[in-house]
Amino acid sequence: MKKPVILCVDDEENILKSVKRLFIDEDYTILTTTRGEEALDIIKNQKVDVLITDQQMPGIKGIDILKRARETSPGTVRIMITGYSDIGVTISAINEGEVHRYIAKPWDNDRFKQVVKDALLKNEADRNGHHAERRIKQELADLTEALRAASLHTVRALSNAIELKDKYTRGHCDRVLEYALLIAGKLDLPSKQVTNIRYAALLHDIGKIGVPAKILNKPGPLNEAEWKLIKQHPQYGAKVTLEIDFLRDTSRIILEHHEKIDGSGYPYGKKGNDLLLESKIITIADVFDALTSDRAYRKARSYKEALEIIEEARGRHFDERLVDIFIRELAGQTPTPLPQPRP
Ligand SMILES: [Fe+2]
């Protein structure tokens, strides 16, 4: 059988040398180049199984090489190497389908090797026709990797990247944060708990990366199978944050953000006493913003109408005391301008 061909593009010779060293014991053909244009020529003229490229290079950027490679050779698995500052670009590229996998710099050698192994397996799985589940697992693995590399300010970049995938929630996470802090600010909570509420507000829907964009953005009603997939996003989100040290405490909040205190929520139908205070805060903030935003299937409701809906579900879906605080605090606020209709 022919050896798998791996093509690596980086403007730094040293990086290319270390990649070659990394795979010295593997039975691969490793091609390298410092020039994006040359990489594209190679792909045009011979079969390349895996293409690995740096993002930041003079001239043609990594993402553009991958885009063009996708057209010339759709069967090539595309991997991007990026630094911290490119995390937003990378996650969007994964969402758009330009990039299959992502490696953060400085990379971990074992993970790098595993990513390439997985990429070769993906090629095989694609040929066998069942790649959907694998793709979701890979997206979650990439998200976990991105979060692991993340510093605090990139939490926001990541939450924005998720909103790029789900067009109807643009600005949603920031507003959920604002509403959640309105409630939390009146509870005299320890600062650690407030920090967890902040992260959870920004990242509560991060598990949507595991849900195909065409379902998230479907204009009409969802069928049962589609709903089932969407309802998995709290578990996906909890799973990825559980693996990140500084986000571990937000994991359960993310898991519970669609639960209701009478047990009619999802994914587990947990009741009031079993839910974290932090989760109950995020739930109110999340539902209020969803009600006051345009959705694919309905227009935004006014603040007044949305508050009536929240109040009506007080003690049923939402914690009574928290609803009271929210309504009182919101009444004292100048309302944030309502979100503009989504393009
Ligand atoms: Fe959600």
Boltz pocket constraint, residues with backbone or C-beta under 6 A from the ligand:
constraints:
  - pocket:
      binder: B
      contacts: [[A, 204], [A, 205], [A, 233], [A, 257], [A, 258]]
      max_distance: 6.0
